[in-house]
Amino acid sequence: MPRAIQVCYQTTRLDLPKMEGKRKLIRITQGILVKCDPSIKAILAKINAENGHDFIIEDIDDEHVLVKSAKHDVLKSLLKDVSI
């Protein structure tokens, strides 16, 4: 893995209010918070766009992006294949 990327794993318990009688429209997706340089983040965004937006859950700021856990290894291998 390039030195510019730092992967942070954190488990969070989400307490939601009871929604009795209401439709539950909440979708929870497990993700990995990736900290990287803005240049690497731009490459990640390009890979995500070229592959049908299937990797990134949320673009947080200039140095952080939330990636789907199930797609993390695939994204890492695609990033290794990128020639700069």
Rosetta blueprint (number, residue, H / E / L):
1 M L
2 P L
3 R L
4 A L
5 I E
6 Q E
7 V E
8 C E
9 Y L
10 Q L
11 T L
12 T L
13 R L
14 L L
15 D L
16 L L
17 P L
18 K L
19 M L
20 E L
21 G L
22 K L
23 R L
24 K L
25 L L
26 I L
27 R L
28 I L
29 T L
30 Q L
31 G E
32 I E
33 L E
34 V E
35 K E
36 C E
37 D L
38 P H
39 S H
40 I H
41 K H
42 A H
43 I H
44 L H
45 A H
46 K H
47 I H
48 N H
49 A H
50 E H
51 N L
52 G L
53 H L
54 D L
55 F L
56 I E
57 I E
58 E E
59 D E
60 I L
61 D L
62 D L
63 E L
64 H E
65 V E
66 L E
67 V E
68 K E
69 S H
70 A H
71 K H
72 H H
73 D H
74 V H
75 L H
76 K H
77 S H
78 L H
79 L H
80 K H
81 D H
82 V L
83 S L
84 I L
